Amino acid sequence: MRVFYLLFLLILLSSCQEKLENYSVVILEKNTINSEFLQTINAPEKALLGWHLFSFGNECDETSSKIKCQLLHELKIEDECNSAHLNNLLQWFSKDMLAVYKLNSCPNIAKKSAIQNTFEFISLDRKEDTLSIKYTIEGINAVQEKSWNTTHTGTYLIRNNTFLKININE
């Protein structure tokens, strides 16, 4: 009877533990969007991707065909300045004062700004409670006649529906 009770306890404890995920996925490469992944994206991944699209991409409108706008559409975010979307991002990034500041002025980069950014590559890497995003952006500043092509990686620890940034390579 003791063995049965111990076995039952072990099964009960193992079923209560949170399922931890491990994967790497490319979201965008060579103008091709991984729609299959985005249809089943989890809340942390959606928030992280939504934040980076907000931070580095220009504003979308109904007629825009930019990659950022297509990604937002795939994420079912019709208006990135929608209060529900912004409040969700504010929850996930509440420990990041720069993010909180930026999220309070929407849009971040106007569609007619002299600075125009385009996402060229985005990937997500999940290892249990750690989530990383790698992205490449091409941009141009029409006023200063400058252009750039830059790749960054951001790594975050997921704690109670909040991100804690654990790298400074951004």
KENUMI-726231 format. One record per atom (N, C-alpha, C): residue in one letter; atom name; x, y, z. Coordinates in nm, 3 decimals. Atoms other than C-alpha are relative to their C-alpha. Layout:
N
REC   resn   name        px        py        pz
REC      A     CA         X         Y         Z
...
This chain:
170
REC   resn   name        px        py        pz
REC      M      N     0.081    -0.119     0.000
REC      M     CA     0.000     0.000     0.000
REC      M      C     0.086     0.127     0.000
REC      R      N    -0.091    -0.114    -0.002
REC      R     CA     0.290     0.237     0.076
REC      R      C     0.055     0.032    -0.139
REC      V      N    -0.055    -0.017     0.134
REC      V     CA     0.437     0.183    -0.268
REC      V      C    -0.105     0.064    -0.091
REC      F      N     0.107    -0.057     0.081
REC      F     CA     0.104     0.259    -0.429
REC      F      C    -0.019     0.149     0.033
REC      Y      N     0.017    -0.138    -0.044
REC      Y     CA     0.069     0.580    -0.224
REC      Y      C     0.115     0.088    -0.050
REC      L      N    -0.116    -0.074     0.050
REC      L     CA     0.423     0.694    -0.315
REC      L      C    -0.007     0.020    -0.150
REC      L      N     0.013    -0.009     0.146
REC      L     CA     0.365     0.619    -0.683
REC      L      C    -0.106     0.103    -0.036
REC      F      N     0.106    -0.097     0.024
REC      F     CA     0.041     0.817    -0.675
REC      F      C     0.048     0.143     0.026
REC      L      N    -0.055    -0.132    -0.033
REC      L     CA     0.218     1.112    -0.509
REC      L      C     0.096     0.049    -0.107
REC      L      N    -0.095    -0.037     0.106
REC      L     CA     0.495     1.112    -0.771
REC      L      C    -0.071     0.039    -0.128
REC      I      N     0.078    -0.032     0.121
REC      I     CA     0.245     1.109    -1.056
REC      I      C    -0.069     0.135     0.018
REC      L      N     0.068    -0.125    -0.028
REC      L     CA     0.050     1.390    -0.895
REC      L      C     0.096     0.119    -0.006
REC      L      N    -0.099    -0.108     0.003
REC      L     CA     0.360     1.605    -0.845
REC      L      C     0.051     0.028    -0.140
REC      S      N    -0.052    -0.022     0.135
REC      S     CA     0.488     1.551    -1.197
REC      S      C    -0.104     0.063    -0.091
REC      S      N     0.104    -0.060     0.084
REC      S     CA     0.154     1.646    -1.350
REC      S      C    -0.024     0.147     0.034
REC      C      N     0.019    -0.140    -0.042
REC      C     CA     0.150     1.977    -1.156
REC      C      C     0.111     0.091    -0.048
REC      Q      N    -0.111    -0.084     0.044
REC      Q     CA     0.483     2.098    -1.292
REC      Q      C    -0.031     0.062    -0.135
REC      E      N     0.020    -0.072     0.125
REC      E     CA     0.479     2.355    -1.569
REC      E      C     0.080    -0.068    -0.112
REC      K      N    -0.068     0.058     0.116
REC      K     CA     0.562     2.222    -1.912
REC      K      C     0.102     0.100    -0.052
REC      L      N    -0.106    -0.087     0.048
REC      L     CA     0.896     2.371    -2.015
REC      L      C     0.030    -0.033    -0.144
REC      E      N    -0.020     0.017     0.142
REC      E     CA     0.966     2.424    -2.381
REC      E      C     0.144     0.028    -0.040
REC      N      N    -0.131    -0.022     0.060
REC      N     CA     1.285     2.406    -2.585
REC      N      C    -0.016    -0.006    -0.151
REC      Y      N     0.006     0.001     0.147
REC      Y     CA     1.297     2.506    -2.952
REC      Y      C     0.074     0.122    -0.055
REC      S      N    -0.049    -0.113     0.078
REC      S     CA     1.448     2.735    -3.213
REC      S      C    -0.086     0.008    -0.125
REC      V      N     0.086    -0.015     0.117
REC      V     CA     1.233     2.877    -3.490
REC      V      C     0.034     0.132    -0.071
REC      V      N    -0.018    -0.120     0.082
REC      V     CA     1.286     3.122    -3.775
REC      V      C    -0.138     0.054    -0.032
REC      I      N     0.128    -0.066     0.023
REC      I     CA     0.996     3.368    -3.795
REC      I      C    -0.002     0.068    -0.137
REC      L      N    -0.009    -0.074     0.125
REC      L     CA     1.116     3.571    -4.095
REC      L      C     0.139    -0.018    -0.059
REC      E      N    -0.126     0.009     0.072
REC      E     CA     1.384     3.508    -4.354
REC      E      C    -0.028     0.017    -0.148
REC      K      N     0.013    -0.028     0.144
REC      K     CA     1.418     3.643    -4.709
REC      K      C    -0.146     0.029    -0.038
REC      N      N     0.140    -0.042     0.022
REC      N     CA     1.069     3.802    -4.691
REC      N      C    -0.101    -0.113     0.012
REC      T      N     0.092     0.112    -0.022
REC      T     CA     0.914     3.465    -4.600
REC      T      C    -0.034    -0.009     0.148
REC      I      N     0.049     0.002    -0.138
REC      I     CA     0.702     3.459    -4.285
REC      I      C    -0.043    -0.143     0.035
REC      N      N     0.038     0.132    -0.051
REC      N     CA     0.660     3.140    -4.080
REC      N      C    -0.141     0.010     0.059
REC      S      N     0.139    -0.017    -0.043
REC      S     CA     0.278     3.165    -4.063
REC      S      C    -0.046    -0.115     0.089
REC      E      N     0.041     0.116    -0.079
REC      E     CA     0.240     2.815    -3.922
REC      E      C     0.034     0.020     0.148
REC      F      N    -0.039    -0.024    -0.139
REC      F     CA     0.433     2.905    -3.606
REC      F      C    -0.083     0.113     0.060
REC      L      N     0.070    -0.116    -0.053
REC      L     CA     0.259     3.242    -3.568
REC      L      C    -0.146    -0.029     0.031
REC      Q      N     0.139     0.036    -0.028
REC      Q     CA    -0.086     3.078    -3.574
REC      Q      C    -0.016    -0.064     0.137
REC      T      N     0.008     0.068    -0.130
REC      T     CA    -0.003     2.886    -3.255
REC      T      C     0.097     0.060     0.102
REC      I      N    -0.102    -0.063    -0.085
REC      I     CA     0.235     3.132    -3.089
REC      I      C    -0.052     0.016     0.144
REC      N      N     0.034    -0.016    -0.141
REC      N     CA     0.237     3.142    -2.708
REC      N      C     0.010     0.147     0.041
REC      A      N     0.006    -0.139    -0.047
REC      A     CA     0.181     3.461    -2.507
REC      A      C     0.138     0.065     0.017
REC      P      N    -0.130    -0.067    -0.014
REC      P     CA     0.548     3.526    -2.414
REC      P      C     0.066     0.031    -0.134
REC      E      N    -0.061    -0.020     0.132
REC      E     CA     0.667     3.482    -2.772
REC      E      C    -0.071     0.111    -0.076
REC      K      N     0.078    -0.105     0.068
REC      K     CA     0.386     3.703    -2.905
REC      K      C     0.036     0.137     0.056
REC      A      N    -0.035    -0.128    -0.063
REC      A     CA     0.470     3.977    -2.654
REC      A      C     0.141     0.044    -0.041
REC      L      N    -0.138    -0.035     0.036
REC      L     CA     0.843     3.963    -2.730
REC      L      C     0.009     0.045    -0.146
REC      L      N     0.000    -0.037     0.141
REC      L     CA     0.789     3.971    -3.105
REC      L      C    -0.074     0.133    -0.021
REC      G      N     0.078    -0.124     0.011
REC      G     CA     0.523     4.244    -3.071
REC      G      C     0.079     0.122     0.046
REC      W      N    -0.082    -0.111    -0.051
REC      W     CA     0.760     4.459    -2.866
REC      W      C     0.107     0.040    -0.100
REC      H      N    -0.107    -0.034     0.093
REC      H     CA     1.044     4.436    -3.117
REC      H      C    -0.054     0.058    -0.130
REC      L      N     0.063    -0.060     0.118
REC      L     CA     0.811     4.508    -3.409
REC      L      C    -0.037     0.145     0.030
REC      F      N     0.036    -0.136    -0.042
REC      F     CA     0.686     4.814    -3.217
REC      F      C     0.123     0.088     0.010
REC      S      N    -0.119    -0.079    -0.029
REC      S     CA     1.034     4.930    -3.119
REC      S      C     0.078     0.042    -0.123
REC      F      N    -0.093    -0.025     0.110
REC      F     CA     1.213     4.909    -3.450
REC      F      C    -0.066     0.015    -0.136
REC      G      N     0.067    -0.011     0.129
REC      G     CA     0.951     4.914    -3.724
REC      G      C    -0.083     0.125    -0.009
REC      N      N     0.083    -0.119     0.022
REC      N     CA     0.763     5.204    -3.876
REC      N      C    -0.148    -0.036     0.014
REC      E      N     0.145     0.012    -0.017
REC      E     CA     0.392     5.257    -3.817
REC      E      C    -0.065    -0.065    -0.123
REC      C      N     0.077     0.064     0.108
REC      C     CA     0.146     5.051    -4.024
REC      C      C    -0.132     0.075    -0.019
REC      D      N     0.136    -0.044     0.025
REC      D     CA    -0.177     5.160    -4.188
REC      D      C    -0.070    -0.106    -0.084
REC      E      N     0.081     0.101     0.071
REC      E     CA    -0.452     4.978    -4.379
REC      E      C     0.058    -0.040    -0.135
REC      T      N    -0.050     0.027     0.135
REC      T     CA    -0.269     5.000    -4.711
REC      T      C     0.145    -0.048    -0.003
REC      S      N    -0.143     0.034    -0.005
REC      S     CA     0.081     4.908    -4.593
REC      S      C     0.024    -0.148    -0.030
REC      S      N    -0.037     0.139     0.032
REC      S     CA     0.246     4.597    -4.733
REC      S      C     0.136    -0.036     0.059
REC      K      N    -0.129     0.026    -0.062
REC      K     CA     0.559     4.617    -4.517
REC      K      C    -0.002    -0.133     0.074
REC      I      N    -0.014     0.127    -0.071
REC      I     CA     0.687     4.294    -4.360
REC      I      C    -0.051     0.014     0.143
REC      K      N     0.046    -0.020    -0.137
REC      K     CA     0.624     4.438    -4.012
REC      K      C    -0.151    -0.008     0.006
REC      C      N     0.146    -0.003     0.000
REC      C     CA     0.259     4.497    -4.099
REC      C      C    -0.057    -0.138    -0.027
REC      Q      N     0.044     0.138     0.026
REC      Q     CA     0.223     4.145    -4.239
REC      Q      C     0.017    -0.086     0.125
REC      L      N    -0.022     0.076    -0.124
REC      L     CA     0.374     4.003    -3.918
REC      L      C    -0.106     0.036     0.104
REC      L      N     0.104    -0.041    -0.095
REC      L     CA     0.134     4.208    -3.703
REC      L      C    -0.135    -0.063    -0.036
REC      H      N     0.124     0.062     0.047
REC      H     CA    -0.155     4.079    -3.915
REC      H      C    -0.002    -0.149     0.037
REC      E      N    -0.009     0.142    -0.035
REC      E     CA    -0.036     3.719    -3.864
REC      E      C    -0.017    -0.021     0.151
REC      L      N     0.014     0.007    -0.145
REC      L     CA    -0.024     3.789    -3.488
REC      L      C    -0.139     0.044     0.047
REC      K      N     0.135    -0.049    -0.028
REC      K     CA    -0.383     3.919    -3.509
REC      K      C     0.001     0.130     0.080
REC      I      N    -0.010    -0.134    -0.057
REC      I     CA    -0.275     4.267    -3.404
REC      I      C    -0.030     0.097    -0.113
REC      E      N     0.043    -0.087     0.109
REC      E     CA    -0.470     4.499    -3.629
REC      E      C     0.049     0.144     0.020
REC      D      N    -0.044    -0.136    -0.030
REC      D     CA    -0.363     4.821    -3.455
REC      D      C     0.099    -0.008     0.115
REC      E      N    -0.100     0.013    -0.106
REC      E     CA    -0.037     4.829    -3.261
REC      E      C    -0.013     0.107     0.108
REC      C      N     0.025    -0.101    -0.102
REC      C     CA    -0.157     5.140    -3.074
REC      C      C    -0.129    -0.029     0.078
REC      N      N     0.118     0.044    -0.073
REC      N     CA    -0.466     4.954    -2.949
REC      N      C     0.035    -0.015     0.148
REC      S      N    -0.032     0.000    -0.143
REC      S     CA    -0.485     4.992    -2.570
REC      S      C     0.016    -0.142     0.056
REC      A      N    -0.014     0.137    -0.050
REC      A     CA    -0.530     4.616    -2.512
REC      A      C     0.138    -0.056    -0.035
REC      H      N    -0.133     0.046     0.042
REC      H     CA    -0.215     4.538    -2.711
REC      H      C     0.110     0.070     0.081
REC      L      N    -0.101    -0.076    -0.075
REC      L     CA    -0.015     4.816    -2.542
REC      L      C     0.003    -0.042     0.148
REC      N      N     0.006     0.043    -0.141
REC      N     CA    -0.135     4.708    -2.195
REC      N      C     0.063    -0.138     0.017
REC      N      N    -0.063     0.132    -0.004
REC      N     CA    -0.027     4.350    -2.271
REC      N      C     0.152     0.015    -0.003
REC      L      N    -0.145    -0.023     0.007
REC      L     CA     0.320     4.473    -2.369
REC      L      C     0.051     0.067     0.128
REC      L      N    -0.040    -0.066    -0.125
REC      L     CA     0.333     4.699    -2.062
REC      L      C     0.012    -0.101     0.115
REC      Q      N    -0.008     0.104    -0.104
REC      Q     CA     0.264     4.395    -1.843
REC      Q      C     0.129    -0.079    -0.016
REC      W      N    -0.118     0.084     0.023
REC      W     CA     0.538     4.185    -2.004
REC      W      C     0.129     0.077     0.022
REC      F      N    -0.123    -0.080    -0.008
REC      F     CA     0.793     4.470    -2.005
REC      F      C    -0.003     0.101     0.115
REC      S      N     0.015    -0.093    -0.113
REC      S     CA     0.698     4.636    -1.675
REC      S      C     0.131     0.025     0.074
REC      K      N    -0.129    -0.017    -0.069
REC      K     CA     1.054     4.590    -1.541
REC      K      C     0.101     0.080    -0.084
REC      D      N    -0.089    -0.071     0.092
REC      D     CA     1.207     4.775    -1.841
REC      D      C    -0.052     0.143    -0.017
REC      M      N     0.047    -0.139     0.000
REC      M     CA     1.171     5.151    -1.791
REC      M      C     0.002     0.064    -0.140
REC      L      N    -0.003    -0.053     0.136
REC      L     CA     1.273     5.232    -2.150
REC      L      C    -0.120    -0.050    -0.079
REC      A      N     0.117     0.056     0.070
REC      A     CA     1.004     4.999    -2.284
REC      A      C    -0.128     0.069     0.046
REC      V      N     0.119    -0.066    -0.054
REC      V     CA     0.742     5.152    -2.053
REC      V      C    -0.011     0.141    -0.058
REC      Y      N     0.000    -0.136     0.056
REC      Y     CA     0.842     5.501    -2.173
REC      Y      C    -0.041    -0.002    -0.148
REC      K      N     0.031     0.006     0.144
REC      K     CA     0.832     5.404    -2.543
REC      K      C    -0.145    -0.040    -0.025
REC      L      N     0.137     0.048     0.020
REC      L     CA     0.498     5.222    -2.509
REC      L      C    -0.104     0.108     0.030
REC      N      N     0.093    -0.108    -0.029
REC      N     CA     0.340     5.540    -2.379
REC      N      C    -0.003     0.106    -0.109
REC      S      N     0.010    -0.089     0.115
REC      S     CA     0.402     5.717    -2.711
REC      S      C    -0.010    -0.085    -0.125
REC      C      N     0.025     0.086     0.115
REC      C     CA     0.247     5.525    -2.994
REC      C      C    -0.050     0.086    -0.115
REC      P      N    -0.099     0.099     0.043
REC      P     CA     0.343     5.496    -3.274
REC      P      C     0.141     0.043     0.038
REC      N      N    -0.139    -0.027    -0.036
REC      N     CA     0.711     5.468    -3.196
REC      N      C     0.073     0.070    -0.114
REC      I      N    -0.061    -0.062     0.119
REC      I     CA     0.830     5.550    -3.551
REC      I      C    -0.112     0.021    -0.103
REC      A      N     0.110    -0.032     0.092
REC      A     CA     0.579     5.728    -3.776
REC      A      C     0.026    -0.057    -0.139
REC      K      N    -0.014     0.060     0.133
REC      K     CA     0.511     5.583    -4.121
REC      K      C     0.068     0.093    -0.100
REC      K      N    -0.063    -0.097     0.091
REC      K     CA     0.631     5.905    -4.291
REC      K      C     0.129     0.058     0.057
REC      S      N    -0.124    -0.047    -0.061
REC      S     CA     0.941     5.943    -4.074
REC      S      C     0.115    -0.005    -0.100
REC      A      N    -0.121     0.004     0.083
REC      A     CA     1.277     6.019    -4.235
REC      A      C     0.074    -0.132     0.018
REC      I      N    -0.061     0.130    -0.029
REC      I     CA     1.393     5.696    -4.071
REC      I      C    -0.097    -0.110    -0.039
REC      Q      N     0.081     0.114     0.043
REC      Q     CA     1.260     5.383    -4.238
REC      Q      C     0.077    -0.128     0.026
REC      N      N    -0.062     0.128    -0.032
REC      N     CA     1.341     5.039    -4.098
REC      N      C    -0.078    -0.115    -0.062
REC      T      N     0.060     0.121     0.056
REC      T     CA     1.276     4.700    -4.255
REC      T      C     0.061    -0.122     0.069
REC      F      N    -0.050     0.125    -0.058
REC      F     CA     1.302     4.362    -4.081
REC      F      C     0.039    -0.095    -0.112
REC      E      N    -0.050     0.095     0.099
REC      E     CA     1.510     4.116    -4.281
REC      E      C     0.003    -0.143     0.054
REC      F      N    -0.011     0.133    -0.062
REC      F     CA     1.541     3.827    -4.033
REC      F      C    -0.047     0.009     0.144
REC      I      N     0.040     0.011    -0.141
REC      I     CA     1.377     3.725    -3.704
REC      I      C    -0.005    -0.147     0.036
REC      S      N     0.010     0.136    -0.052
REC      S     CA     1.423     3.408    -3.502
REC      S      C    -0.022     0.006     0.151
REC      L      N     0.021     0.015    -0.144
REC      L     CA     1.315     3.295    -3.155
REC      L      C     0.065    -0.128     0.046
REC      D      N    -0.068     0.115    -0.059
REC      D     CA     1.502     3.056    -2.930
REC      D      C    -0.052    -0.013     0.143
REC      R      N     0.055     0.020    -0.134
REC      R     CA     1.331     2.910    -2.622
REC      R      C     0.071    -0.116     0.067
REC      K      N    -0.061     0.103    -0.083
REC      K     CA     1.514     2.717    -2.352
REC      K      C    -0.062     0.012     0.138
REC      E      N     0.076     0.002    -0.124
REC      E     CA     1.272     2.647    -2.068
REC      E      C    -0.057     0.138     0.031
REC      D      N     0.055    -0.131    -0.037
REC      D     CA     1.214     2.987    -1.901
REC      D      C     0.081     0.116    -0.055
REC      T      N    -0.081    -0.104     0.064
REC      T     CA     1.459     3.180    -2.121
REC      T      C    -0.041     0.010    -0.147
REC      L      N     0.045    -0.025     0.137
REC      L     CA     1.348     3.337    -2.448
REC      L      C     0.092     0.104    -0.064
REC      S      N    -0.089    -0.091     0.073
REC      S     CA     1.583     3.497    -2.703
REC      S      C    -0.061     0.033    -0.135
REC      I      N     0.041    -0.043     0.133
REC      I     CA     1.505     3.695    -3.014
REC      I      C     0.123     0.054    -0.072
REC      K      N    -0.109    -0.050     0.083
REC      K     CA     1.754     3.757    -3.293
REC      K      C    -0.066     0.063    -0.122
REC      Y      N     0.063    -0.069     0.112
REC      Y     CA     1.670     4.009    -3.562
REC      Y      C     0.103     0.083    -0.075
REC      T      N    -0.081    -0.084     0.086
REC      T     CA     1.831     4.189    -3.852
REC      T      C    -0.090     0.107    -0.060
REC      I      N     0.075    -0.115     0.051
REC      I     CA     1.713     4.534    -3.957
REC      I      C     0.086     0.074    -0.101
REC      E      N    -0.062    -0.092     0.096
REC      E     CA     1.799     4.734    -4.265
REC      E      C    -0.076     0.131     0.013
REC      G      N     0.066    -0.128    -0.015
REC      G     CA     1.731     5.103    -4.240
REC      G      C     0.066     0.109    -0.079
REC      I      N    -0.051    -0.116     0.071
REC      I     CA     1.775     5.438    -4.401
REC      I      C    -0.052     0.126     0.070
REC      N      N     0.038    -0.132    -0.047
REC      N     CA     1.770     5.796    -4.278
REC      N      C     0.011     0.092    -0.120
REC      A      N     0.001    -0.077     0.124
REC      A     CA     1.666     5.999    -4.582
REC      A      C     0.059     0.141     0.019
REC      V      N    -0.049    -0.136    -0.024
REC      V     CA     1.754     6.336    -4.424
REC      V      C     0.153     0.002     0.008
REC      Q      N    -0.145     0.004    -0.019
REC      Q     CA     2.108     6.239    -4.323
REC      Q      C     0.071    -0.085    -0.105
REC      E      N    -0.055     0.085     0.106
REC      E     CA     2.159     6.010    -4.625
REC      E      C     0.090    -0.110     0.058
REC      K      N    -0.072     0.111    -0.063
REC      K     CA     2.270     5.722    -4.400
REC      K      C    -0.084    -0.125    -0.009
REC      S      N     0.071     0.128    -0.002
REC      S     CA     2.183     5.355    -4.410
REC      S      C     0.073    -0.095     0.094
REC      W      N    -0.059     0.097    -0.091
REC      W     CA     2.247     5.056    -4.185
REC      W      C    -0.061    -0.138    -0.022
REC      N      N     0.042     0.140    -0.003
REC      N     CA     2.218     4.682    -4.163
REC      N      C     0.058    -0.055     0.129
REC      T      N    -0.047     0.038    -0.132
REC      T     CA     2.238     4.560    -3.806
REC      T      C    -0.074    -0.123     0.053
REC      T      N     0.058     0.120    -0.060
REC      T     CA     2.178     4.234    -3.620
REC      T      C     0.016     0.010     0.151
REC      H      N    -0.001    -0.005    -0.146
REC      H     CA     2.088     4.217    -3.250
REC      H      C    -0.062    -0.128     0.056
REC      T      N     0.061     0.110    -0.074
REC      T     CA     2.001     3.949    -2.997
REC      T      C    -0.041     0.052     0.137
REC      G      N     0.049    -0.034    -0.134
REC      G     CA     1.789     4.004    -2.688
REC      G      C    -0.039    -0.128     0.071
REC      T      N     0.031     0.120    -0.078
REC      T     CA     1.763     3.741    -2.415
REC      T      C    -0.072     0.041     0.127
REC      Y      N     0.087    -0.035    -0.111
REC      Y     CA     1.495     3.747    -2.148
REC      Y      C    -0.035    -0.123     0.082
REC      L      N     0.046     0.102    -0.092
REC      L     CA     1.400     3.543    -1.845
REC      L      C    -0.149     0.024     0.021
REC      I      N     0.144    -0.013    -0.017
REC      I     CA     1.026     3.475    -1.814
REC      I      C    -0.033    -0.030     0.147
REC      R      N     0.039     0.016    -0.140
REC      R     CA     0.893     3.529    -1.459
REC      R      C    -0.136     0.065     0.022
REC      N      N     0.134    -0.051    -0.033
REC      N     CA     0.523     3.565    -1.371
REC      N      C    -0.054     0.098    -0.104
REC      N      N     0.050    -0.083     0.111
REC      N     CA     0.418     3.705    -1.710
REC      N      C     0.073     0.132    -0.013
REC      T      N    -0.086    -0.117     0.012
REC      T     CA     0.706     3.952    -1.702
REC      T      C     0.135    -0.045    -0.056
REC      F      N    -0.134     0.027     0.052
REC      F     CA     1.034     3.965    -1.892
REC      F      C     0.105     0.071     0.084
REC      L      N    -0.118    -0.060    -0.061
REC      L     CA     1.364     4.026    -1.718
REC      L      C     0.113    -0.014    -0.100
REC      K      N    -0.106     0.003     0.101
REC      K     CA     1.633     4.121    -1.967
REC      K      C     0.130    -0.050     0.064
REC      I      N    -0.121     0.055    -0.058
REC      I     CA     1.948     3.917    -1.909
REC      I      C     0.121     0.016    -0.090
REC      N      N    -0.118    -0.038     0.078
REC      N     CA     2.172     4.049    -2.184
REC      N      C    -0.009     0.146    -0.038
REC      I      N    -0.004    -0.143     0.032
REC      I     CA     2.277     4.395    -2.289
REC      I      C     0.041     0.021    -0.146
REC      N      N    -0.040    -0.009     0.141
REC      N     CA     2.343     4.325    -2.661
REC      N      C    -0.115     0.056    -0.083
REC      E      N     0.112    -0.054     0.074
REC      E     CA     2.061     4.548    -2.776
REC      E      C    -0.001     0.149     0.009
